[in-house]
Amino acid sequence: MSYIDNIRKVVPYTPGEQPKVEGEIIKLNTNEFPYPPSAMVEKALESLDIDTLRLYPNVTAAPLARAIAKYYGFEEDEVFVGVGSDDVLANSFLTFFASDVPILFPDITYSFYDVWADLYKIPYVRVPLKDDFTVDVNDYKVKNGGIVIANPNAPTGIALPLESIEEIVKANPDVIVIVDEAYVDFGGESALPLVRKYENLLVVQTFSKSRAAAGMRIGFAVGNKTLIKYLSDVKFSINSYTMNQMALAAGVAAIEDKEYFKETVTRVINTRNWANKQLVKLGFNVLPSSTNFVFASHKDVPARDIFEYLKTKNIFVRYFNKDRIDNYLRITIGTKEQMEKLVKVLEEYLK
Ligand SMILES: *Cc1c(COP(=O)(O)O)cnc(C)c1O
């Protein structure tokens, strides 16, 4: 017996590499947005009164919750704000998955879900996706303690139609269904319009991908007032002041600049569609993407070899050495110039 035996041991989530190499790199490995935040964000940060940093921030992130609620047509108390959606999701797992019956999520999905489930000792079952990596809705009509679905899914990029999400939510009135919509702005159908229709639905989104603010750490959940109250109670049992003054100011500005958001997201979507075609020409099978990344497998060359080669060219993409997906690359959509460079390097390597 030693003190080691009394320590909680966890296997943590492994985020994408933040490369530390000399010279110019093309970073397409963590699904960050390729364009800077809105100019209004810069302005908001510049005009932030430094004296406010002396004070604790708004404990419910009210200015930001209000701005998000207004944008999506909800009330402030139907919105919960957290330090990135990872924080929102972790708190949601702890709050809503308190059953002894296993929760359900796909076998191929955001790899943080099983980490949180293990951490909080939540029993879970990883439900295999179909061979084409789509969700079979019927798999989620069995007894369970809760459901979490990333829609569009990661790392596959495949979106589930809203009718299917509704079918799952409707079939599970006794548990909470969390829909993780980190990528929804790039082509998915949001379940937000279902929030007022189903009390057991919680929709989670983030500013990290489509709102160009991964470094600011802002995520949010929308659900009925009762769910948001329970979620807030758990948050207030861990850390009251999660959202700092800068994140609050930047977040409000980011959500208010609708024009910039629409324009830059459209640019990413157009680049994705272009890159998709180029990759197909190069012999890749590319899954249909509704996100700011593509998931692709080459017909002749192993994904790991391509991954390693790209690294030598200072191009970083994501490779998962995992069952069923170990011959795929997840490639974030960068600027058009970055994607042209990628295609050129791949052309030389594969010819
Ligand atoms: C990126 C991502 C998140 C979390 O991102 P945050 O930066 O913590 O907001 C959550 N879910 C999925 C599926 C993601 O890809």
The ligand as a Tripos MOL2 file, in Angstrom:
@<TRIPOS>MOLECULE
LIG
   15    15     1     0     0
SMALL
NO_CHARGES

@<TRIPOS>ATOM
      1 C1        -13.8350   20.9920  -30.9340 C.3       1 LIG1
      2 C2        -14.9350   20.1620  -30.3540 C.ar      1 LIG1
      3 C3        -15.4990   20.4140  -29.1100 C.ar      1 LIG1
      4 C4        -14.9960   21.3710  -28.0920 C.3       1 LIG1
      5 O1        -14.3640   22.4490  -28.4010 O.3       1 LIG1
      6 P1        -14.1590   23.6330  -27.3750 P.3       1 LIG1
      7 O2        -12.9660   24.3170  -27.9280 O.co2     1 LIG1
      8 O3        -13.9330   23.0770  -26.0110 O.co2     1 LIG1
      9 O4        -15.3920   24.4390  -27.4450 O.co2     1 LIG1
     10 C5        -16.5630   19.6570  -28.6940 C.ar      1 LIG1
     11 N1        -17.0600   18.6820  -29.4430 N.ar      1 LIG1
     12 C6        -16.5330   18.3880  -30.6240 C.ar      1 LIG1
     13 C7        -17.1360   17.2720  -31.4190 C.3       1 LIG1
     14 C8        -15.4490   19.1050  -31.1160 C.ar      1 LIG1
     15 O5        -14.9040   18.7790  -32.2750 O.3       1 LIG1
@<TRIPOS>BOND
     1     1     2 1
     2     2     3 ar
     3     2    14 ar
     4     3     4 1
     5     3    10 ar
     6     4     5 1
     7     5     6 1
     8     6     7 2
     9     6     8 1
    10     6     9 1
    11    10    11 ar
    12    11    12 ar
    13    12    13 1
    14    12    14 ar
    15    14    15 1
@<TRIPOS>SUBSTRUCTURE
     1 LIG1         1 GROUP 0 **** ****
